[in-house]
Amino acid sequence: MKYQIMLGILFTLLAKRKVSAGYLASRYDVSVRSVYRYIDEMTVAGIPIDVARGSQGGIYISDAFKLPKGLMTKEEYGRAIDAMLAMNEQLSDPVLASAIAKLSAQVKSEQKDLTLSGNILVDSGTWGDTQRFSEKLALVERAVEEKEALDIDYISREGERTQRRILPHLLVYKQNIWYVYAFCRKREAFRLFKLGRMRSLLRTGEYFEALPFRREDIPLNFWHDDENTVQAVFSVSPEALPFAEEWLGVENIVHRDEKCLAEVSLPDDDTLLGKILSAGAGFKVLSPASLAERVEAAARQIAATYSSRPDGKTKD
């Protein structure tokens, strides 16, 4: 029964995107406390659900989230949509109608790959990504193309979490990282936002006229190198979490058995070791073992450098 309720909550959020805990409790005949417990379990499972406090708050899911590709075949989607259409003719339920639209959009999204248009500035190859990040990227691309404002839940380099409304003008791909160049209503200025630091995105239905800007004004002075990649898993302590979110992106941070892990594909070059070492003791390589051994060897070499006396002798 619990998993049926969790599935129902997920589809309600997919249809309405933002609701109150009281609404979910009433709809599924459970307590508000149970609703929050189910939300916690779904979040641990990797579903990007967030809770906003205050009078304008509620439980919401990012518009970038979609059901996993391949969840159903094209024929299964068709049958499910047909059944829901027949039911909606009897009930005329707005939530059901919205769910039909979401499933229809899911089918269309699985039939085409992300296209690169004149609104995207591409620089270099990929590190690889996850399906959730691809959906986020597709949503931002569409917002740039259609000139639609987005509400984003953004985590700064310092770990500060803010809600902003942005007017996305251009997608930028630099140093193997995706950014969006957008006018920020909060700052009343253009800013370069890292997609990896966007915890959630919501479409607003607000459309805007493009504002003038010069591409040479976009801050693109990043280091770049193109090397082989390594699939790595890290354990992340609370003090190292802001570093991991900034470098790897919040979509690659997962919580399992009260532990925080980061799983990501990274360029495997000499700078990788320096980046890992800069995180300190709170950021540990779990796999592959070869990368952990390289980091350990580099750390020992650094320790040996600092343990040497000016006269060439080592300290006791």
Sine and cosine of phi, psi and omega as CSV:
sin_phi,cos_phi,sin_psi,cos_psi,sin_omega,cos_omega
0.00,0.00,-0.63,0.77,-0.02,-1.00
-0.86,0.52,-0.71,0.70,-0.06,-1.00
-0.95,0.32,-0.48,0.88,0.10,-1.00
-0.91,0.41,-0.65,0.76,0.03,-1.00
-0.92,0.39,-0.67,0.74,0.02,-1.00
-0.88,0.47,-0.65,0.76,0.04,-1.00
-0.91,0.42,-0.64,0.76,0.05,-1.00
-0.89,0.45,-0.66,0.75,0.04,-1.00
-0.88,0.47,-0.67,0.74,0.01,-1.00
-0.87,0.49,-0.73,0.68,-0.02,-1.00
-0.93,0.37,-0.53,0.85,0.08,-1.00
-0.90,0.43,-0.69,0.73,0.02,-1.00
-0.92,0.39,-0.61,0.79,0.05,-1.00
-0.89,0.45,-0.55,0.83,-0.02,-1.00
-0.99,0.15,-0.70,0.71,-0.11,-0.99
-0.98,-0.22,-0.33,0.94,0.04,-1.00
0.94,0.35,-0.58,0.81,-0.01,-1.00
-0.55,-0.84,0.84,-0.55,-0.01,-1.00
-0.60,-0.80,0.18,-0.98,0.05,-1.00
-1.00,-0.02,0.37,-0.93,0.06,-1.00
-0.90,0.44,-0.59,0.81,0.03,-1.00
-0.89,0.46,-0.62,0.78,0.03,-1.00
-0.88,0.47,-0.72,0.69,0.01,-1.00
-0.91,0.40,-0.63,0.77,0.01,-1.00
-0.88,0.47,-0.69,0.73,0.00,-1.00
-0.93,0.36,-0.66,0.75,-0.06,-1.00
-0.91,0.41,-0.59,0.81,-0.07,-1.00
-0.94,-0.34,0.21,0.98,0.12,-0.99
0.81,0.58,0.77,0.64,0.07,-1.00
-0.73,-0.68,0.14,-0.99,0.02,-1.00
-0.98,0.19,0.35,-0.94,0.06,-1.00
-0.88,0.47,-0.61,0.80,0.03,-1.00
-0.87,0.49,-0.64,0.76,0.02,-1.00
-0.91,0.41,-0.62,0.79,0.03,-1.00
-0.84,0.54,-0.74,0.67,-0.01,-1.00
-0.91,0.41,-0.55,0.84,0.05,-1.00
-0.92,0.40,-0.68,0.74,0.04,-1.00
-0.90,0.44,-0.64,0.77,0.01,-1.00
-0.88,0.47,-0.67,0.75,0.03,-1.00
-0.87,0.50,-0.69,0.72,-0.01,-1.00
-0.91,0.41,-0.63,0.77,0.01,-1.00
-0.93,0.37,-0.59,0.81,0.04,-1.00
-0.91,0.41,-0.67,0.74,0.04,-1.00
-0.87,0.49,-0.55,0.84,0.00,-1.00
-0.97,0.26,-0.08,1.00,0.07,-1.00
0.97,-0.23,0.08,1.00,0.03,-1.00
-1.00,0.10,0.83,-0.56,-0.11,-0.99
-0.97,0.24,0.96,0.28,0.04,-1.00
-0.98,-0.22,0.70,-0.72,0.00,-1.00
-0.79,-0.62,0.35,-0.94,0.03,-1.00
-0.85,-0.53,0.82,-0.57,0.05,-1.00
-0.95,-0.32,0.73,-0.68,-0.01,-1.00
-1.00,0.00,0.21,-0.98,0.07,-1.00
0.99,-0.14,0.03,-1.00,-0.08,-1.00
-0.90,0.43,-0.50,0.87,0.01,-1.00
-0.99,-0.16,0.24,0.97,-0.07,-1.00
-0.99,0.12,-0.22,-0.98,-0.01,-1.00
0.48,-0.88,-0.06,-1.00,0.07,-1.00
-0.99,-0.16,0.79,-0.61,-0.07,-1.00
-0.62,-0.79,0.32,-0.95,0.01,-1.00
-0.81,-0.59,0.61,-0.79,-0.04,-1.00
-0.87,0.49,0.64,-0.77,0.07,-1.00
-0.91,0.41,-0.28,0.96,0.02,-1.00
-0.97,0.22,-0.22,0.98,-0.05,-1.00
-0.99,0.11,0.74,-0.67,0.10,-0.99
-0.71,-0.70,0.27,-0.96,0.05,-1.00
-0.89,0.45,0.52,-0.85,-0.03,-1.00
-0.84,0.54,0.64,-0.77,0.07,-1.00
-0.89,0.46,0.61,-0.79,0.00,-1.00
0.99,0.14,0.11,0.99,0.01,-1.00
-0.87,0.49,-0.65,0.76,0.08,-1.00
-0.69,-0.73,0.39,-0.92,0.09,-1.00
-0.97,0.25,0.21,-0.98,0.01,-1.00
-0.86,0.51,-0.63,0.77,0.01,-1.00
-0.92,0.39,-0.63,0.78,0.02,-1.00
-0.91,0.40,-0.65,0.76,0.08,-1.00
-0.87,0.50,-0.69,0.72,-0.02,-1.00
-0.88,0.48,-0.69,0.72,0.01,-1.00
-0.91,0.42,-0.68,0.73,-0.01,-1.00
-0.89,0.45,-0.67,0.74,0.00,-1.00
-0.92,0.40,-0.65,0.76,0.04,-1.00
-0.87,0.49,-0.69,0.73,-0.01,-1.00
-0.91,0.42,-0.65,0.76,0.01,-1.00
-0.93,0.36,-0.59,0.81,0.06,-1.00
-0.89,0.45,-0.67,0.74,0.02,-1.00
-0.90,0.44,-0.65,0.76,0.02,-1.00
-0.92,0.40,-0.63,0.78,-0.03,-1.00
-0.92,0.38,-0.48,0.88,0.07,-1.00
-0.90,0.44,-0.51,0.86,0.01,-1.00
-0.99,0.10,-0.64,0.77,-0.12,-0.99
-0.99,-0.14,-0.52,0.85,-0.08,-1.00
0.78,0.62,0.83,0.56,-0.05,-1.00
-0.99,-0.12,0.86,-0.51,0.00,-1.00
-0.85,0.53,-0.61,0.79,0.02,-1.00
-0.90,0.43,-0.67,0.74,0.03,-1.00
-0.91,0.42,-0.65,0.76,0.04,-1.00
-0.88,0.47,-0.64,0.77,0.03,-1.00
-0.92,0.40,-0.63,0.78,0.02,-1.00
-0.90,0.44,-0.61,0.79,0.05,-1.00
-0.88,0.47,-0.69,0.72,0.01,-1.00
-0.89,0.45,-0.63,0.78,-0.01,-1.00
-0.91,0.40,-0.69,0.73,0.01,-1.00
-0.91,0.42,-0.62,0.79,0.03,-1.00
-0.90,0.43,-0.66,0.75,0.04,-1.00
-0.91,0.42,-0.57,0.82,0.02,-1.00
-0.88,0.47,-0.68,0.73,0.00,-1.00
-0.88,0.48,-0.70,0.71,-0.02,-1.00
-0.90,0.43,-0.63,0.77,-0.04,-1.00
-0.93,0.38,-0.47,0.88,-0.01,-1.00
-0.99,0.16,-0.19,0.98,-0.05,-1.00
-1.00,-0.06,-0.10,1.00,0.01,-1.00
-0.61,-0.79,0.49,-0.87,0.07,-1.00
-1.00,0.02,0.22,-0.97,0.06,-1.00
-0.90,0.43,0.78,-0.62,0.00,-1.00
-0.99,-0.16,0.57,-0.82,0.04,-1.00
-0.99,-0.17,0.88,-0.48,-0.05,-1.00
-0.93,-0.37,-0.09,-1.00,0.03,-1.00
-0.92,0.39,-0.14,0.99,0.02,-1.00
-1.00,0.04,0.00,1.00,-0.05,-1.00
-0.88,-0.48,0.79,-0.62,0.08,-1.00
-0.98,-0.18,0.92,-0.38,-0.10,-1.00
-0.97,-0.24,0.73,-0.68,0.03,-1.00
-0.64,-0.76,0.96,-0.27,0.08,-1.00
1.00,0.00,-0.02,-1.00,-0.03,-1.00
-1.00,0.05,-0.24,-0.97,-0.09,-1.00
-0.96,-0.27,0.35,-0.94,0.21,-0.98
-1.00,-0.08,-0.12,0.99,-0.21,-0.98
1.00,-0.02,0.39,-0.92,0.03,-1.00
-0.49,-0.87,-0.01,-1.00,0.04,-1.00
-0.97,-0.23,0.25,-0.97,0.00,-1.00
-0.87,0.49,-0.62,0.79,-0.02,-1.00
-0.89,0.45,-0.64,0.77,0.02,-1.00
-0.93,0.37,-0.60,0.80,0.04,-1.00
-0.87,0.49,-0.65,0.76,0.03,-1.00
-0.92,0.40,-0.62,0.79,0.04,-1.00
-0.89,0.46,-0.71,0.70,0.01,-1.00
-0.89,0.45,-0.66,0.75,0.01,-1.00
-0.90,0.45,-0.63,0.78,0.01,-1.00
-0.91,0.42,-0.69,0.72,0.00,-1.00
-0.92,0.39,-0.64,0.77,0.04,-1.00
-0.86,0.52,-0.69,0.72,0.00,-1.00
-0.90,0.43,-0.64,0.77,0.01,-1.00
-0.91,0.42,-0.62,0.79,0.07,-1.00
-0.90,0.43,-0.71,0.70,-0.04,-1.00
-0.90,0.43,-0.68,0.74,-0.08,-1.00
-1.00,-0.05,-0.04,1.00,-0.02,-1.00
0.84,0.54,0.81,0.59,0.02,-1.00
-0.93,-0.37,0.75,-0.67,0.04,-1.00
-0.93,0.37,0.52,-0.85,0.03,-1.00
-0.83,-0.55,0.62,-0.79,0.19,-0.98
-0.99,-0.11,0.84,-0.54,-0.05,-1.00
-0.86,-0.51,0.54,-0.84,0.14,-0.99
-0.98,-0.21,0.96,-0.27,-0.21,-0.98
-0.91,-0.41,0.66,-0.75,0.03,-1.00
-0.94,-0.35,0.87,-0.48,-0.06,-1.00
-0.97,0.24,0.12,-0.99,0.04,-1.00
-0.85,0.53,-0.54,0.84,0.00,-1.00
-0.99,0.11,0.00,1.00,0.01,-1.00
1.00,-0.02,0.09,1.00,0.02,-1.00
-0.98,0.21,0.74,-0.68,-0.03,-1.00
-0.97,-0.26,0.83,-0.55,-0.03,-1.00
-0.72,-0.70,0.42,-0.91,0.11,-0.99
-0.97,-0.23,0.77,-0.63,-0.05,-1.00
-0.70,-0.72,0.47,-0.88,0.19,-0.98
-0.95,-0.30,0.83,-0.56,-0.05,-1.00
-0.85,-0.52,0.46,-0.89,0.08,-1.00
-0.94,-0.35,0.99,-0.11,-0.11,-0.99
-0.95,0.30,0.79,-0.62,-0.04,-1.00
-0.92,-0.38,-0.52,0.85,-0.11,-0.99
-0.41,-0.91,0.70,-0.71,0.15,-0.99
-1.00,0.02,0.68,-0.74,-0.04,-1.00
-0.80,-0.60,0.74,-0.67,0.04,-1.00
-0.87,-0.49,0.94,-0.34,-0.08,-1.00
-0.58,-0.82,0.63,-0.77,-0.01,-1.00
0.82,0.58,0.61,0.79,0.01,-1.00
0.88,0.47,0.42,0.91,-0.02,-1.00
-0.76,-0.65,0.64,-0.77,0.04,-1.00
-1.00,-0.03,0.71,-0.70,0.08,-1.00
-0.76,-0.65,0.31,-0.95,0.20,-0.98
-0.81,-0.58,0.77,-0.64,0.05,-1.00
-1.00,-0.02,0.90,-0.43,-0.16,-0.99
-0.61,-0.79,0.45,-0.89,0.12,-0.99
-0.99,0.11,0.84,-0.55,-0.05,-1.00
-1.00,-0.09,0.86,-0.50,0.02,-1.00
-0.92,0.40,-0.50,0.86,-0.02,-1.00
-0.93,0.38,-0.65,0.76,-0.05,-1.00
-0.99,-0.15,-0.19,0.98,-0.04,-1.00
0.82,0.58,0.71,0.71,0.00,-1.00
-0.29,-0.96,0.31,-0.95,0.09,-1.00
-0.96,0.29,0.64,-0.76,0.04,-1.00
-0.67,-0.74,0.42,-0.91,0.10,-1.00
-0.98,-0.20,0.92,-0.38,-0.06,-1.00
-0.97,-0.23,0.74,-0.68,0.04,-1.00
-0.99,0.13,0.82,-0.57,-0.03,-1.00
-0.88,0.48,-0.53,0.85,0.00,-1.00
-0.91,0.42,-0.30,0.95,0.00,-1.00
-0.99,-0.15,0.05,1.00,0.06,-1.00
-1.00,0.02,0.93,-0.37,-0.03,-1.00
-0.96,0.29,-0.63,0.77,0.05,-1.00
-0.46,-0.89,0.38,-0.92,0.02,-1.00
-0.71,-0.70,0.67,-0.75,0.04,-1.00
-0.79,-0.61,0.75,-0.66,0.10,-0.99
-0.95,0.32,0.61,-0.79,-0.09,-1.00
-0.96,-0.28,-0.35,0.94,-0.11,-0.99
0.98,0.20,0.05,1.00,0.04,-1.00
-1.00,-0.09,0.84,-0.54,0.00,-1.00
-0.95,-0.33,0.53,-0.85,-0.15,-0.99
-0.71,-0.71,0.34,-0.94,0.14,-0.99
-1.00,0.06,0.70,-0.71,-0.04,-1.00
-0.87,0.50,0.67,-0.74,0.03,-1.00
-1.00,-0.04,0.54,-0.84,-0.01,-1.00
-0.94,0.34,0.67,-0.74,0.11,-0.99
-0.41,-0.91,0.36,-0.93,0.03,-1.00
-0.96,-0.29,0.73,-0.68,-0.04,-1.00
-0.89,0.46,-0.47,0.88,0.02,-1.00
-0.94,0.34,-0.22,0.97,0.04,-1.00
-0.99,0.11,-0.19,0.98,0.00,-1.00
-0.96,0.28,0.81,-0.58,-0.04,-1.00
-0.95,0.31,0.98,-0.18,-0.07,-1.00
-0.88,-0.48,0.40,0.92,-0.04,-1.00
-0.99,0.12,0.93,0.36,-0.01,-1.00
-0.94,-0.34,0.47,-0.88,0.17,-0.99
-0.96,0.27,0.56,-0.83,0.03,-1.00
-0.57,-0.82,0.65,-0.76,0.13,-0.99
-0.53,-0.85,0.47,-0.89,-0.07,-1.00
-0.85,-0.53,0.97,-0.25,-0.06,-1.00
-0.76,-0.65,-0.03,-1.00,0.09,-1.00
-0.92,0.40,0.33,-0.94,-0.03,-1.00
-0.92,-0.39,0.33,-0.95,0.05,-1.00
-0.73,-0.69,0.68,-0.73,0.06,-1.00
-1.00,0.04,0.92,-0.38,-0.13,-0.99
-0.86,-0.51,0.47,-0.88,0.09,-1.00
-0.82,-0.57,0.75,-0.66,-0.02,-1.00
-0.83,-0.56,0.52,-0.86,0.23,-0.97
-0.99,-0.12,0.65,-0.76,-0.12,-0.99
-0.81,-0.58,0.84,-0.54,0.06,-1.00
-0.99,0.14,0.30,-0.95,-0.01,-1.00
-0.82,0.57,-0.62,0.79,-0.03,-1.00
-0.95,0.32,-0.38,0.92,0.01,-1.00
-1.00,-0.09,-0.06,1.00,-0.08,-1.00
-0.88,0.47,-0.71,0.71,0.04,-1.00
-0.84,0.53,-0.64,0.77,0.05,-1.00
-0.87,0.49,-0.74,0.67,-0.04,-1.00
-0.90,0.44,-0.65,0.76,0.00,-1.00
-0.91,0.42,-0.65,0.76,-0.01,-1.00
-0.92,0.39,-0.71,0.71,-0.10,-1.00
-0.98,0.19,-0.72,0.69,-0.17,-0.99
-0.99,-0.17,-0.34,0.94,-0.04,-1.00
1.00,-0.09,0.66,-0.75,-0.07,-1.00
-0.91,0.42,-0.41,0.91,-0.01,-1.00
-0.94,0.33,-0.26,0.97,0.01,-1.00
-0.99,-0.17,0.13,0.99,0.04,-1.00
-0.98,-0.21,0.82,-0.57,-0.01,-1.00
-0.81,-0.59,0.41,-0.91,0.03,-1.00
-0.90,-0.44,0.85,-0.53,-0.03,-1.00
-0.69,-0.73,0.80,-0.60,0.05,-1.00
0.76,0.65,0.75,0.67,0.03,-1.00
0.90,0.44,0.31,0.95,0.06,-1.00
-0.88,-0.47,0.49,-0.87,0.02,-1.00
-0.96,-0.26,0.84,-0.54,-0.04,-1.00
-0.83,-0.56,0.47,-0.89,0.10,-0.99
-0.83,-0.56,0.78,-0.62,0.01,-1.00
-0.81,-0.58,0.86,-0.51,-0.11,-0.99
-0.32,-0.95,0.43,-0.90,0.11,-0.99
-1.00,-0.09,0.78,-0.62,-0.11,-0.99
-0.78,-0.63,0.42,-0.91,0.10,-1.00
-0.93,0.38,0.81,-0.59,-0.09,-1.00
-1.00,-0.09,1.00,-0.01,0.04,-1.00
-0.64,-0.77,-0.09,-1.00,-0.07,-1.00
-0.90,0.44,-0.48,0.87,-0.02,-1.00
-0.95,0.32,-0.37,0.93,-0.01,-1.00
-0.88,0.47,-0.69,0.73,0.00,-1.00
-0.88,0.47,-0.69,0.73,0.01,-1.00
-0.89,0.46,-0.62,0.79,0.02,-1.00
-0.91,0.42,-0.70,0.72,0.00,-1.00
-0.91,0.42,-0.70,0.71,-0.02,-1.00
-0.91,0.42,-0.52,0.86,-0.02,-1.00
-0.92,0.39,-0.31,0.95,-0.01,-1.00
-0.97,0.23,-0.32,0.95,0.00,-1.00
1.00,0.07,-0.18,-0.98,-0.11,-0.99
-0.94,0.34,-0.29,0.96,-0.03,-1.00
-0.99,0.17,0.03,1.00,-0.05,-1.00
-0.79,-0.61,0.96,-0.29,-0.15,-0.99
-0.85,-0.53,0.69,-0.72,0.07,-1.00
-0.97,0.22,0.84,-0.54,0.07,-1.00
-0.99,-0.11,-0.58,0.81,0.05,-1.00
-0.36,-0.93,0.46,-0.89,0.00,1.00
-0.97,0.24,0.34,-0.94,-0.04,-1.00
-0.89,0.46,-0.55,0.83,-0.01,-1.00
-0.89,0.46,-0.62,0.79,0.02,-1.00
-0.94,0.35,-0.65,0.76,0.03,-1.00
-0.87,0.49,-0.64,0.77,0.00,-1.00
-0.92,0.39,-0.62,0.79,0.03,-1.00
-0.91,0.41,-0.66,0.75,0.02,-1.00
-0.91,0.42,-0.67,0.74,0.01,-1.00
-0.88,0.47,-0.68,0.73,0.00,-1.00
-0.90,0.44,-0.65,0.76,0.02,-1.00
-0.91,0.41,-0.63,0.78,0.02,-1.00
-0.91,0.42,-0.65,0.76,0.02,-1.00
-0.90,0.43,-0.62,0.78,0.01,-1.00
-0.91,0.42,-0.66,0.75,0.05,-1.00
-0.90,0.43,-0.69,0.72,0.01,-1.00
-0.88,0.48,-0.63,0.77,0.01,-1.00
-0.91,0.41,-0.59,0.81,0.02,-1.00
-0.89,0.45,-0.67,0.74,-0.04,-1.00
-0.99,0.15,-0.28,0.96,-0.01,-1.00
-1.00,0.04,-0.13,0.99,-0.01,-1.00
-0.99,0.13,0.63,-0.78,0.06,-1.00
-0.99,0.14,0.35,-0.94,0.05,-1.00
-0.85,0.53,-0.45,0.89,-0.04,-1.00
-1.00,0.06,0.07,1.00,0.06,-1.00
0.99,-0.11,-0.17,0.99,0.01,-1.00
-1.00,0.05,0.47,-0.88,0.04,-1.00
-1.00,0.02,0.47,-0.88,0.03,-1.00
-0.96,0.27,0.46,-0.89,0.03,-1.00
-0.94,0.33,0.00,0.00,0.00,0.00
